[in-house]
Amino acid sequence: MTEKPVSEMSFEEAMAELETLVNKLESSQVALDDSIRLYDRGAELKRHCEAKLKAAEEKVAQITLGANGKPDGTKPVEG
């Protein structure tokens, strides 16, 4: 089975795979070389999830509230 490139994963896909990797590593039923490979993949998935969350937080921060307390538009995210 070919692993999907992390950069092509949605946040949900990356979190699901990360959870699976953690469960495998915690089971202690994985050979050392495989554990290292899984750990590296997990670190990459973690970075990807953190970047996705940061991007989402930045988008939410761009929402402006009108006088009525409801969103009245968005400003484009720069950068």
KAZI-V464100 format. One record per pair of residues at least 4 apart in sequence whose ideal C-beta (glycine too) atoms are under 7 Angstrom apart, sorted by sequence separation. I is the first residue (numbers start at 1). J is the second residue. D is the distance in Angstrom with one decimal. If there is no record, write none. Layout:
I_J_D + I_J_D
This chain:
4_8_5.9 + 9_13_4.1 + 11_15_6.2 + 12_16_6.3 + 13_17_6.4 + 14_18_6.1 + 15_19_6.4 + 16_20_6.6 + 17_21_6.3 + 18_22_6.4 + 19_23_6.5 + 20_24_6.5 + 21_25_6.3 + 22_26_6.1 + 23_27_6.5 + 30_34_4.7 + 31_35_6.8 + 32_36_6.6 + 33_37_6.6 + 34_38_6.1 + 35_39_6.1 + 36_40_6.5 + 37_41_6.4 + 38_42_6.1 + 39_43_6.4 + 40_44_6.6 + 41_45_6.3 + 42_46_6.3 + 43_47_6.6 + 44_48_6.4 + 45_49_6.3 + 46_50_6.3 + 47_51_6.4 + 48_52_6.4 + 49_53_6.3 + 50_54_6.3 + 51_55_6.4 + 52_56_6.4 + 53_57_6.2 + 54_58_6.4 + 55_59_6.6 + 56_60_6.4 + 57_61_6.3 + 58_62_6.8 + 65_69_5.8 + 66_70_5.8 + 4_9_6.0 + 9_14_4.5 + 25_30_6.4 + 30_35_4.8 + 65_70_6.7 + 24_30_5.6 + 65_71_6.2 + 66_72_3.4 + 65_72_6.9 + 6_14_6.4 + 30_38_6.5 + 63_71_5.1 + 64_72_6.3 + 64_73_6.1 + 25_35_6.1 + 63_74_5.5 + 64_75_6.5 + 62_74_5.5 + 25_38_5.7 + 62_75_4.8 + 24_38_6.0 + 25_39_6.8 + 62_77_5.4 + 21_38_5.0 + 59_77_5.7 + 58_77_5.6 + 21_41_6.2 + 22_42_6.8 + 21_42_4.6 + 18_42_5.8 + 18_45_4.4 + 17_45_5.9 + 18_46_6.5 + 14_45_4.8 + 18_49_6.9 + 14_48_5.0 + 15_49_5.9 + 14_49_5.1 + 6_44_5.0 + 11_49_6.0 + 6_45_5.8 + 9_48_6.5 + 11_52_4.3 + 6_48_4.8
